[in-house]
């Protein structure tokens, strides 16, 4: 596809409903792309036969443009990043489930046991399959060492 055609299409394409945008965006920062993101993750889950060992960790994606959930991390080489938590199969590094960290709302208290919530959200649907879940120290402090 030619660059000019791509830029013309990308200016016009929208993934959300313009009428409901302000109402939804006030409660969900990922609202403009949430439906597409969830379909994308669902296709990951449908296209792979799993093995027994999974790993949960964060992925930081460099992002310099405007974004309501972009993180500023001054200790990193690229200071502005989007944080995504991912559940991957350890043998193949295939992503099975993902969750974008959209930050907390203004005036909202700091989340307690965030690591535990992330682990439980990402392994949702795998509970009865007997997977061995491996996490780094951030999740272990809040969750403890367990096998799902």
TACOR-V874266 format. One record per residue. N is the residue number from 1. RES is the residue in one letter. PHI is phi in whole degrees, -180 to 180 (999 if undefined). Layout:
N	RES	PHI
N	RES	PHI
//
This chain:
1	X	999
2	X	-70
3	X	-62
4	X	-64
5	X	-66
6	X	-61
7	X	-67
8	X	-66
9	X	-68
10	X	-67
11	X	-72
12	X	-97
13	X	-78
14	X	-135
15	X	-105
16	X	-124
17	X	-86
18	X	-62
19	X	-68
20	X	-98
21	X	-58
22	X	-65
23	X	-64
24	X	-73
25	X	-65
26	X	-70
27	X	-108
28	X	-137
29	X	-69
30	X	-94
31	X	-54
32	X	-61
33	X	-123
34	X	-57
35	X	-61
36	X	-66
37	X	-62
38	X	-66
39	X	-66
40	X	-63
41	X	-65
42	X	-61
43	X	-68
44	X	-59
45	X	-70
46	X	-79
47	X	-101
48	X	-145
49	X	-96
50	X	-83
51	X	-112
52	X	-85
53	X	-112
54	X	-126
55	X	-130
56	X	-118
57	X	-158
58	X	-99
59	X	-124
60	X	-104
61	X	-112
62	X	-62
63	X	-152
64	X	-104
65	X	-80
66	X	-75
67	X	-163
68	X	-70
69	X	-120
70	X	-70
71	X	-101
72	X	-102
73	X	-124
74	X	-65
75	X	-81
76	X	-91
77	X	-60
78	X	-102
79	X	-76
80	X	-112
81	X	-146
82	X	-104
83	X	-99
84	X	-126
85	X	-91
86	X	-133
87	X	-105
88	X	-125
89	X	-81
90	X	-71
91	X	-74
92	X	-114
93	X	64
94	X	-74
95	X	-78
96	X	-102
97	X	-148
98	X	-141
99	X	-146
100	X	-89
101	X	-83
102	X	-101
103	X	79
104	X	-103
105	X	-74
106	X	-62
107	X	84
108	X	-85
109	X	-71
110	X	-63
111	X	-71
112	X	-93
113	X	58
114	X	-63
115	X	-61
116	X	-64
117	X	-62
118	X	-63
119	X	-61
120	X	-65
121	X	-66
122	X	-73
123	X	-89
124	X	-58
125	X	100
126	X	-104
127	X	-56
128	X	-90
129	X	-96
130	X	70
131	X	-79
132	X	-96
133	X	-100
134	X	-114
135	X	-132
136	X	-89
137	X	-65
138	X	-58
139	X	-80
140	X	-65
141	X	-59
142	X	-93
143	X	-112
144	X	88
145	X	-90
146	X	-142
147	X	-118
148	X	-85
//
